[in-house]
Amino acid sequence: MSAATGMKRAGAKVPVKTMARCALLVFASLLPAKAAPAAPARPVLPLMPYPSSVKLGVGEFAVNNGFGVVLRGYTEPRLERARRRFLAVLSRETGIPLRREAALNEPNFFIETTGPSAKPQRLGEDESYRLEVTPTAVHLRAANPLGILHGLQTFLQLVRVTPGGFSAPSVTIDDQPRFPWRGLMIDVSRHFMPVAAMERNLDGMEAVKLNVLHWHLSDYQGFRVESRRFPLLQQKGSDGLYYTQDQIRSVIAYARDRGIRVVPEFDVPGHATSWFVGYPQLASAPGPYQLERRFGIFDPAMDPTKESTYQFLDSFIGEMAGLFPDAYFHIGGDECNGKQWEANPRIRAFMRAHSMTTTAQLQAYFTGRVEKIVAAHGKIAEGWDEVLQPDTPRDVVIQSWRGAASLSDAARRGYRVLLSAGYYLDLNESAAEHYAVDPFAGNAASLTPQQKQSILGGEAAMWTEFVTPENIDNKIWPRAAAIAERLWSPESVTDPTSMYARLATVSRKLDAYGLQHHTSYPRMLRRMTGGSDPEPLRVLGDVMQPPELYARMRLGDYDVFTPLNRLVDAIPPESDTARNFLNLAETLASGKGTPEDWRKAEQSLAMWRDNDARLQPMLTRSQLTADLGPASTNLRNVAMSGLQAIGYLQRHRATPRAWRTSQLSFLKEAAKPQATLVDMIVPAVTQLVEATRPQ
């Protein structure tokens, strides 16, 4: 969790914990790819997550203005709202006005629900459904509304344009999730996300069957919820950017309509500076305090030795427990460095009196008392890895940010666990890297079947040091859909080629939900170019990526006021253009390229080479683009290297050894970030150069 953000907050000075966590994340991302079994042959349909069972039929079900939907069996207002929402998305995707017609027409889409789901929604409810599509009718059946909500999304993904119009293929799908907890964590402390941004992303979550919004609501940089018992929390700790309790209830209701639970997180005892601005008596050192404007791991922490601290938390948690209906309540618990405790003579005396020799023991004492407060208010505590101590109550859920080892250790000790290591969307890793991470892989592979049942699932995480309401959709989607598939689909669904093909289709369909992952990028480019044609800038941006992991924090000086309006903020975290070109280069380097493959590669490289001359005059027009000149020139030179390599490969000529050596040396330098951007054409061109035969 904020552990991840803590690594980023560390800036240029990367602590040991940060480096260890980086290594664990990378290690965790590699393990499943080696351990996963080969995927069996499956029907090719653009579905994500891919269902448990798919049986193709014959023919197509036409989607036209004769479409009619009816609810049968158990009904409730949520199902009627789901029907209207389903028709609205289908109308936007097809251009056919279906809402009125679907109520008037003879029904041919039958939704049959057996009974209600729990209120509030509970972990582990039946989410299965059966979807039968024939040329004449569609039948969607489920035990409760949750399965119906999922089945409607699957049908929307089936709809496609054909020579005869819009239709869905005949198919029988029986489906249920692999894990009951499939979440997305959104941090709204570092950069506040308004209700509209939260709702858009809840729509995206529904589309790919994620079912938990983990709402990170307090940290060093802001406290984001109205407290009526302790109003100084939001009055002094939010810069005026917080959710009223009515807005919280609205988002919770919005999420429930989409089959999504909302779990709040209030991080204690560290990551709590925003609490201390209004209530400095909670801290372990005297104030006054101010909101942190920079990113990193800071010293302030709650005083675990004062009874008044626990009285405050008891009252506050009681208030929030009444506001958030979900059974789970996240208490954070990560990255408390203990420095304020060590510097306080009274706290050191308390530790001696209680035979504590380390601040970790003191935090365990604090966590144990907070967990009891949470339980007293009818909630189940959840926390990051650090809350796991020898005497931690067994019903506490442990969320692992440190990797497979800590996940499996907690499961062996009988705790229910969630995996987030490897699913950090803010680290700018590829969809394939996230897709390769599996909760059952690595150290968890050796767990007994009973211990594996303790693994509830996982959560993608979006920390917001470099995220604003403008670009958050672009940084979450579509990669979150790959994580959603890992947590829903059978363990055997692992082929990244299939995943990327389906991901592209699902990404386009998400536009109909109002997500802005496709529209924010060109809009930001137009702003950077002052309204002029941004095409040359887009040619550059399409093959660039932000640095992975925590490199960006070391490449610049950032705080909460830094405008996030540069090219690195506008581009997607993963370049589809560069990935596709890398696949093409691998084909050419292996000697399997067709004449059309060679032509495509030459055309692309020539475009990147020539784009520099078009782009350079534009860059000086704006301070937002003035630093991009070296990156553009670098792309030109990389493309020239690729064209030379293709020339040698096509003519089957041996290359001068000095040329090959100098090009590989140049490409190694070209791979380094420029203007906080990484040229993703470099790996492909490196493959082409390495494929040449030296004299």
C-alpha positions in Angstrom: 0.0 0.0 0.0 1.2 3.4 0.9 4.3 1.3 1.2 4.4 1.6 -2.5 3.8 5.2 -2.3 6.3 5.4 0.4 8.9 4.1 -2.0 8.0 6.8 -4.4 8.0 9.3 -1.7 11.5 8.4 -0.8 12.6 10.5 -3.9 16.3 10.5 -4.8 17.3 8.7 -1.6 15.9 5.2 -1.9 15.8 3.5 1.5 16.7 -0.1 1.9 13.0 -1.0 2.3 12.3 0.6 -1.0 14.9 -1.3 -2.8 13.8 -4.5 -1.2 10.2 -3.9 -2.2 11.2 -3.1 -5.8 13.0 -6.4 -5.9 10.0 -8.3 -4.4 7.6 -6.7 -6.9 9.8 -7.6 -9.8 10.3 -11.1 -8.4 6.6 -11.6 -7.8 5.9 -10.5 -11.3 8.2 -13.1 -12.8 7.2 -16.1 -10.8 3.7 -16.9 -12.2 4.9 -16.8 -15.8 7.1 -19.7 -15.1 4.7 -21.6 -12.9 1.5 -21.2 -14.9 0.2 -24.2 -16.8 -0.3 -24.0 -20.5 -3.7 -22.5 -21.4 -6.1 -25.0 -23.1 -7.7 -24.2 -26.5 -10.6 -21.9 -26.0 -13.2 -20.2 -28.3 -11.8 -16.8 -29.3 -14.3 -14.2 -28.1 -13.4 -10.6 -27.1 -14.3 -11.2 -23.4 -12.4 -10.0 -20.4 -12.4 -11.5 -17.8 -12.7 -14.7 -19.8 -15.5 -16.9 -18.5 -15.1 -20.3 -16.9 -17.0 -22.1 -19.6 -17.8 -21.0 -23.2 -19.6 -23.1 -25.7 -20.1 -21.6 -29.1 -23.4 -22.2 -31.0 -24.5 -21.4 -34.5 -25.8 -18.1 -35.7 -26.1 -14.6 -34.3 -28.6 -12.8 -32.1 -29.4 -9.5 -33.8 -29.3 -6.3 -31.8 -31.6 -3.8 -33.4 -34.6 -1.6 -32.6 -36.6 -4.8 -32.1 -34.6 -5.5 -28.9 -36.8 -6.1 -25.8 -35.7 -6.8 -22.3 -37.8 -8.2 -19.5 -37.1 -9.0 -15.8 -38.6 -12.3 -14.4 -38.6 -13.9 -11.1 -37.2 -11.9 -8.2 -37.1 -8.1 -8.9 -35.9 -5.1 -7.0 -35.2 -1.4 -8.0 -31.4 -2.2 -8.4 -32.2 -4.7 -11.2 -34.4 -2.2 -13.0 -31.6 0.4 -12.7 -29.2 -2.2 -14.1 -31.5 -2.8 -17.0 -31.7 0.9 -17.8 -27.9 1.3 -17.5 -27.4 -1.8 -19.7 -29.6 -0.3 -22.4 -27.9 3.1 -22.1 -24.4 1.6 -22.7 -25.7 -0.6 -25.5 -27.4 2.4 -27.1 -24.1 4.4 -27.0 -22.2 1.6 -28.5 -24.6 0.9 -31.3 -26.2 4.3 -31.9 -29.6 2.6 -31.6 -32.0 4.3 -29.2 -33.0 1.3 -27.2 -34.3 2.5 -23.8 -37.9 3.3 -24.9 -38.1 0.5 -27.6 -36.8 -2.1 -25.2 -39.8 -1.4 -22.9 -42.4 -1.5 -25.7 -41.1 -4.4 -27.9 -41.9 -8.0 -27.5 -39.2 -9.3 -25.2 -36.4 -11.4 -26.6 -33.8 -10.8 -23.8 -35.0 -12.5 -20.6 -33.4 -11.8 -17.2 -34.3 -14.4 -14.5 -33.2 -13.8 -10.9 -33.9 -16.3 -8.2 -33.6 -14.1 -5.1 -31.9 -11.1 -3.4 -28.3 -10.6 -2.5 -27.2 -9.4 1.0 -27.6 -5.8 2.0 -25.0 -4.6 2.6 -23.2 -6.7 0.1 -21.0 -9.4 1.7 -17.7 -11.1 0.8 -18.2 -14.5 -0.8 -21.7 -14.1 -2.1 -22.7 -16.2 -5.1 -21.7 -14.2 -8.2 -22.2 -16.9 -10.8 -24.5 -16.6 -13.9 -25.5 -18.5 -17.0 -25.9 -16.7 -20.3 -27.5 -18.4 -23.3 -27.6 -16.6 -26.6 -29.4 -18.1 -29.6 -30.4 -16.5 -32.9 -33.9 -15.8 -31.4 -33.5 -15.1 -27.7 -31.1 -14.4 -24.8 -31.6 -15.9 -21.4 -29.6 -14.6 -18.5 -30.0 -16.5 -15.2 -28.5 -16.0 -11.8 -29.1 -16.8 -8.1 -29.1 -13.1 -7.2 -28.6 -9.6 -8.7 -24.8 -9.9 -8.5 -24.7 -12.6 -11.1 -27.2 -10.7 -13.3 -24.9 -7.6 -13.2 -21.9 -9.6 -14.3 -23.9 -11.4 -17.0 -25.1 -8.1 -18.5 -21.5 -7.0 -18.8 -20.5 -10.2 -20.6 -23.3 -9.7 -23.1 -22.2 -6.1 -23.8 -18.7 -7.4 -24.6 -20.2 -10.0 -27.0 -22.0 -7.3 -29.1 -20.1 -6.6 -32.4 -20.7 -5.1 -35.7 -21.2 -7.5 -38.6 -22.2 -7.1 -42.3 -25.8 -7.6 -41.2 -25.6 -5.0 -38.4 -24.9 -5.3 -34.7 -25.2 -8.8 -33.2 -24.0 -11.2 -30.5 -22.8 -14.7 -31.4 -24.8 -17.7 -30.3 -23.1 -19.0 -27.2 -23.7 -20.7 -23.8 -21.6 -19.3 -20.9 -21.4 -20.6 -17.4 -19.3 -18.3 -15.3 -18.2 -17.6 -11.7 -15.2 -15.8 -10.2 -12.0 -17.6 -9.1 -11.5 -15.2 -6.1 -14.3 -13.5 -4.1 -12.2 -10.2 -3.5 -11.3 -8.4 -6.7 -10.5 -4.8 -5.9 -9.1 -1.5 -7.1 -7.5 0.9 -4.5 -7.7 4.6 -5.3 -5.7 7.0 -3.3 -7.5 10.4 -3.0 -5.1 12.0 -0.4 -2.2 13.0 -2.5 -4.4 14.2 -5.3 -8.1 14.5 -4.6 -10.5 12.8 -7.0 -14.0 14.4 -7.3 -17.1 12.3 -7.2 -17.4 12.3 -11.0 -14.0 10.7 -11.3 -14.8 8.1 -8.7 -18.1 7.2 -10.5 -16.5 6.9 -13.9 -14.1 4.4 -12.5 -16.8 2.5 -10.7 -18.4 2.1 -14.1 -15.2 0.7 -15.4 -14.9 -1.7 -12.5 -18.4 -3.0 -13.1 -17.5 -3.6 -16.8 -14.7 -6.0 -15.9 -16.3 -7.5 -12.8 -14.1 -5.9 -10.1 -16.2 -5.9 -6.9 -14.3 -3.9 -4.2 -13.4 -0.2 -4.2 -10.7 0.3 -1.6 -10.9 4.1 -0.9 -7.6 5.4 0.6 -9.0 8.5 2.3 -6.3 9.9 4.5 -2.5 10.3 4.4 0.2 12.9 4.9 -1.2 15.2 2.2 -4.9 15.3 3.0 -7.8 14.1 5.0 -10.7 13.6 2.6 -13.9 12.8 4.6 -16.2 15.0 6.6 -16.3 14.1 10.2 -19.0 15.7 12.2 -17.5 14.7 15.5 -14.1 16.0 14.7 -14.7 18.7 12.1 -11.1 20.1 12.2 -10.0 16.9 10.4 -11.5 18.2 7.1 -11.5 21.9 8.0 -7.7 22.0 8.5 -6.5 18.8 7.0 -8.0 18.9 3.4 -7.3 22.3 1.7 -11.1 22.3 1.3 -11.0 19.2 -0.9 -13.0 16.5 0.9 -16.2 14.4 0.5 -19.3 15.4 2.5 -21.0 12.5 4.3 -23.8 12.8 1.8 -21.3 12.4 -1.1 -19.8 9.4 0.6 -23.3 7.8 0.8 -24.0 8.7 -2.8 -20.8 6.9 -4.0 -21.5 3.9 -1.8 -25.0 3.6 -3.3 -23.6 4.1 -6.8 -21.1 1.3 -6.2 -23.8 -1.1 -4.7 -25.9 -0.6 -7.8 -22.9 -2.0 -9.7 -22.2 -4.9 -7.4 -19.2 -3.2 -5.8 -18.4 -3.0 -2.1 -16.7 0.1 -0.7 -13.9 -0.4 1.9 -12.6 2.8 3.5 -9.0 3.2 4.6 -7.8 5.6 7.3 -4.1 5.1 7.7 -2.7 4.9 11.3 -0.4 5.3 13.2 1.9 6.7 10.5 0.9 8.5 7.3 -1.3 10.6 9.6 0.0 14.2 9.3 -3.3 15.4 8.0 -5.0 14.3 11.3 -2.5 16.3 13.3 -3.1 19.7 11.6 -6.4 20.0 13.4 -5.6 17.7 16.4 -1.9 17.9 17.3 -2.6 16.2 20.6 -2.8 12.9 18.7 0.9 13.1 17.6 4.0 11.8 19.4 5.7 15.2 19.2 4.4 18.7 19.8 3.0 20.7 16.9 2.0 22.8 15.2 1.7 20.6 12.1 1.0 21.4 8.4 -0.1 19.2 5.6 2.9 17.6 3.8 3.3 19.0 0.3 6.1 16.7 -0.8 6.2 12.9 -1.2 8.1 10.5 0.9 8.0 8.8 4.3 7.8 11.2 7.1 8.3 11.0 10.9 4.9 12.1 12.5 3.0 9.3 14.0 0.2 8.9 16.5 1.1 8.6 20.2 0.3 5.0 21.1 0.9 5.6 24.9 -2.0 8.0 25.5 -5.4 6.7 26.4 -6.8 9.9 24.8 -5.5 8.7 21.4 -7.6 5.5 21.7 -10.6 7.5 22.9 -10.4 9.8 19.9 -10.0 6.8 17.5 -12.9 5.0 19.2 -15.2 7.9 18.6 -14.0 8.5 15.1 -14.1 4.9 14.0 -17.6 4.6 15.4 -18.7 7.6 13.3 -17.1 6.1 10.1 -18.4 2.6 10.9 -21.9 4.1 10.7 -21.1 5.9 7.4 -19.5 2.9 5.6 -21.8 -0.2 5.7 -19.2 -2.7 4.5 -18.0 -5.3 7.1 -14.3 -4.4 6.5 -12.5 -1.4 7.7 -8.9 -0.7 6.6 -6.6 0.7 9.2 -3.4 1.1 7.1 -0.5 0.3 9.5 2.4 0.6 7.0 5.6 2.6 7.0 5.7 4.0 10.5 9.4 4.6 11.0 9.2 5.1 14.8 11.5 8.1 14.8 9.1 10.3 16.8 8.7 7.5 19.3 12.4 7.1 19.8 12.8 10.8 20.3 10.1 11.1 23.0 11.4 10.3 26.5 7.9 9.6 27.8 7.3 7.1 25.0 10.6 5.4 25.6 9.7 5.1 29.3 6.4 3.5 28.3 8.3 1.0 26.2 10.6 0.0 29.0 7.7 -0.3 31.4 6.0 -2.7 29.0 9.2 -4.7 28.2 9.3 -3.4 24.6 12.7 -3.2 23.0 11.7 -2.1 19.5 9.3 0.4 18.0 7.8 -2.6 16.0 6.6 -4.0 19.3 5.1 -0.6 20.2 3.3 -0.5 16.9 2.0 -4.0 17.5 0.6 -2.8 20.8 -1.1 0.1 19.0 -2.4 -2.1 16.2 -3.9 -4.6 18.7 -5.8 -1.9 20.5 -7.1 -0.3 17.3 -8.2 -3.7 16.0 -10.3 -4.2 19.1 -11.9 -0.8 18.6 -12.7 -1.7 15.0 -14.2 -5.0 16.2 -16.2 -3.3 18.9 -17.9 -1.2 16.2 -18.9 -4.4 14.3 -16.2 -4.3 11.7 -13.4 -6.5 10.6 -10.0 -4.9 10.5 -7.8 -5.0 7.4 -4.2 -3.7 7.2 -1.0 -3.8 5.2 1.7 -6.3 5.9 3.0 -4.5 8.9 -0.1 -5.2 11.0 0.7 -8.9 11.1 2.3 -9.6 14.5 2.5 -12.7 16.7 -0.7 -11.8 18.6 -2.7 -10.3 15.7 -6.3 -11.5 15.9 -7.1 -14.2 13.3 -10.0 -12.4 11.7 -7.8 -9.5 10.6 -7.3 -9.4 6.8 -3.7 -8.9 5.7 -3.0 -7.0 2.4 0.4 -7.8 1.0 2.4 -5.1 -0.8 5.7 -6.8 -0.2 5.3 -9.9 -2.3 4.6 -13.6 -2.4 6.7 -14.4 0.6 4.7 -12.2 3.0 1.4 -13.3 1.4 2.1 -17.0 1.9 3.5 -16.5 5.4 0.3 -14.9 6.5 -1.8 -17.6 4.9 0.3 -20.4 6.6 -0.4 -18.7 9.9 -4.1 -18.8 9.3 -4.8 -15.3 8.2 -7.0 -14.3 5.3 -4.9 -12.4 2.8 -5.0 -10.2 -0.3 -2.3 -9.7 -2.9 -1.4 -6.2 -4.2 2.3 -6.7 -4.9 2.7 -6.8 -8.7 -0.6 -5.0 -9.2 0.6 -1.4 -8.6 -0.8 0.5 -11.6 1.1 3.7 -10.7 4.4 1.9 -11.4 3.8 2.1 -15.1 4.4 -1.6 -15.7 2.9 -3.3 -18.7 -0.4 -5.2 -18.7 1.6 -8.4 -19.3 3.7 -7.8 -16.2 0.6 -7.4 -14.1 -1.1 -10.4 -15.9 1.8 -12.6 -15.0 1.3 -12.1 -11.2 -0.9 -14.7 -9.6 -2.0 -15.0 -6.0 -1.4 -18.7 -6.1 2.1 -18.6 -7.6 5.6 -18.2 -6.1 5.7 -19.0 -2.4 2.0 -19.6 -2.3 2.3 -22.5 -4.7 3.5 -24.7 -1.8 0.5 -23.9 0.4 -2.0 -26.6 1.3 -5.5 -26.5 -0.3 -6.9 -25.3 3.0 -4.2 -22.5 3.3 -4.9 -21.4 -0.3 -8.5 -20.9 0.7 -7.2 -18.1 3.0 -6.2 -16.1 -0.2 -9.3 -14.0 -0.8 -8.0 -12.4 -4.0 -6.2 -9.2 -4.7 -6.4 -5.5 -5.5 -4.9 -3.3 -8.1 -3.6 -0.1 -6.6 -3.5 3.5 -8.0 -1.4 5.8 -5.9 -1.7 9.4 -7.0 1.6 11.3 -6.7 1.5 11.7 -10.5 -2.3 11.3 -11.1 -5.0 13.9 -11.3 -8.7 13.8 -12.2 -7.7 14.6 -15.8 -5.5 11.6 -16.4 -6.5 9.0 -13.8 -8.6 7.0 -16.3 -5.6 6.8 -18.6 -3.4 5.5 -15.8 -5.9 2.8 -14.6 -7.4 1.6 -17.9 -7.2 -0.7 -19.7 -4.5 -2.4 -17.7 -6.8 -2.9 -14.7 -8.8 -5.2 -16.9 -5.9 -7.6 -17.1 -5.7 -7.7 -13.3 -9.4 -8.2 -13.2 -9.1 -11.3 -15.4 -6.3 -12.7 -13.3 -8.6 -12.5 -10.3 -11.8 -13.8 -12.0 -10.8 -16.2 -14.7 -9.6 -19.8 -14.3 -5.9 -20.2 -13.4 -5.2 -21.7 -16.8 -6.1 -18.5 -18.7 -2.6 -17.1 -19.0 -1.7 -16.4 -22.6 -0.6 -12.8 -22.9 -1.1 -12.7 -26.7 -4.8 -13.6 -26.3 -5.0 -11.1 -23.4 -3.7 -8.2 -25.4 -6.0 -9.0 -28.3 -9.1 -9.0 -26.1 -7.8 -6.1 -24.0 -7.8 -3.8 -27.1 -11.4 -4.6 -27.8 -12.5 -4.2 -24.2 -10.6 -0.9 -24.0 -12.6 0.5 -26.9 -15.8 -0.7 -25.4 -15.1 1.2 -22.1 -15.5 4.4 -24.0 -19.3 3.7 -24.0 -19.2 3.9 -20.2 -17.8 7.4 -20.1 -14.3 6.6 -19.2 -11.7 9.1 -20.5 -8.6 6.9 -21.0 -8.8 7.5 -24.8 -9.9 11.2 -24.8 -7.7 12.7 -22.1 -4.5 12.0 -24.1 -5.3 14.0 -27.3 -7.0 16.7 -25.2 -3.8 17.2 -23.2 -1.7 17.2 -26.5 -3.8 19.9 -27.9 -3.2 22.0 -24.8 0.5 21.5 -25.0 0.6 22.6 -28.7 -1.6 25.7 -28.1 -4.4 24.3 -30.3 -2.2 23.6 -33.3 -2.2 20.2 -35.0 -0.7 17.9 -32.3 0.0 15.0 -34.7 3.8 15.3 -34.6 3.7 15.4 -30.8 1.4 12.4 -30.8 3.9 10.5 -33.0 6.5 11.0 -30.4 4.2 10.3 -27.4 2.8 7.1 -28.9 6.2 5.4 -28.6 7.2 6.9 -25.2 6.4 5.6 -21.7 6.9 7.1 -18.2 9.7 5.5 -16.3 8.8 2.3 -14.5 8.8 1.7 -10.7 10.1 4.8 -8.8 12.5 6.3 -11.3 10.4 9.4 -12.0 10.7 10.6 -8.4 14.5 10.6 -8.8 14.3 12.4 -12.1 12.6 15.6 -10.9 11.4 17.7 -8.0 7.7 17.1 -7.3 5.1 18.1 -4.7 1.3 18.3 -4.6 1.3 21.6 -6.4 3.5 20.5 -9.4 1.3 20.8 -12.6 0.9 17.4 -14.1 0.4 18.6 -17.7 3.5 17.4 -19.6 3.8 14.7 -22.1 4.8 12.2 -19.5 1.5 12.9 -17.8 -0.6 12.6 -20.9 0.7 9.4 -22.4 -0.6 6.0 -21.4 1.7 3.9 -19.1 2.1 1.3 -21.8 2.8 2.0 -25.5 0.8 -0.2 -27.7 2.6 1.1 -30.7 6.0 0.2 -29.3 4.8 -3.2 -28.1 3.4 -4.1 -31.6 6.6 -2.9 -33.2 8.7 -5.0 -30.8 6.6 -8.1 -31.9 7.3 -7.1 -35.5 11.1 -6.7 -34.9 11.2 -10.1 -33.2 9.6 -11.7 -36.3 12.1 -10.0 -38.6 15.1 -10.8 -36.4 14.1 -14.5 -36.4 14.1 -14.6 -40.2 10.4 -15.2 -40.4 9.3 -11.8 -41.7 7.2 -11.5 -44.9 7.7 -8.8 -47.5 4.8 -7.0 -45.9 6.4 -7.2 -42.5 9.6 -5.6 -43.9 7.6 -2.9 -45.5 5.7 -2.1 -42.3 8.9 -1.9 -40.3 10.6 0.4 -42.8 7.5 2.7 -43.0 7.3 3.0 -39.2 11.0 3.7 -38.8 11.0 6.3 -41.6 8.0 8.0 -39.9 9.8 8.2 -36.6 13.0 9.4 -38.3 11.2 12.2 -40.2 9.0 13.3 -37.4 11.8 15.1 -35.7 12.0 17.7 -38.4 8.2 18.3 -38.1 8.1 18.4 -34.3 11.2 20.5 -33.4 9.7 23.9 -34.6 6.6 23.2 -32.5 8.4 22.5 -29.3 9.7 26.0 -28.6 6.2 27.5 -28.8 5.3 26.3 -25.3 7.0 25.9 -22.0 5.2 22.6 -21.7 7.1 21.1 -24.6 10.4 23.0 -24.6 12.3 20.2 -23.0 11.2 17.5 -25.5 13.8 18.3 -28.2 16.4 15.8 -27.1 13.8 13.0 -26.8 12.6 13.8 -30.3 16.2 13.7 -31.7 16.8 10.5 -29.8 13.8 8.9 -31.5 15.1 10.0 -34.9 18.5 8.6 -34.3 17.1 5.3 -32.9 14.9 5.0 -36.0 17.9 5.6 -38.3 19.8 2.9 -36.5 16.8 0.6 -37.1 16.7 1.4 -40.8 20.4 0.7 -41.2 19.9 -2.7 -39.5 17.0 -3.6 -41.7 19.1 -2.7 -44.7 21.8 -5.2 -43.6 19.3 -7.8 -42.8 17.3 -7.6 -46.0 20.4 -7.7 -48.2 21.9 -10.5 -46.0 25.1 -8.5 -45.7 27.6 -8.8 -42.9 27.9 -5.5 -40.9 31.1 -3.8 -40.1 32.0 -4.9 -36.5 32.7 -1.3 -35.5 29.2 -0.2 -36.7 27.5 -2.9 -34.8 29.4 -2.2 -31.6 28.8 1.6 -31.8 25.1 1.1 -32.5 24.6 -1.2 -29.5 26.5 1.3 -27.3 24.4 4.1 -28.6 21.1 2.2 -28.0 22.2 1.5 -24.5 22.4 5.2 -23.9 19.2 5.9 -25.9 17.3 3.7 -23.5 17.8 6.1 -20.6 15.0 8.6 -19.8 15.0 12.0 -21.5 12.5 14.6 -20.4 11.3 12.0 -18.0 10.3 9.8 -21.0 11.6 6.4 -22.0 11.9 5.6 -25.8 10.2 2.3 -26.2 11.4 1.7 -29.7 14.9 1.1 -28.4 14.3 -2.6 -27.4 13.0 -3.4 -30.9 15.8 -1.7 -32.7 18.3 -3.3 -30.4 16.9 -6.7 -31.5 17.3 -5.8 -35.1 20.9 -4.6 -34.6 21.7 -7.8 -32.6 20.3 -9.9 -35.4 22.8 -8.5 -37.9 25.8 -10.7 -38.7 29.1 -8.9 -37.9 32.0 -9.3 -40.3 
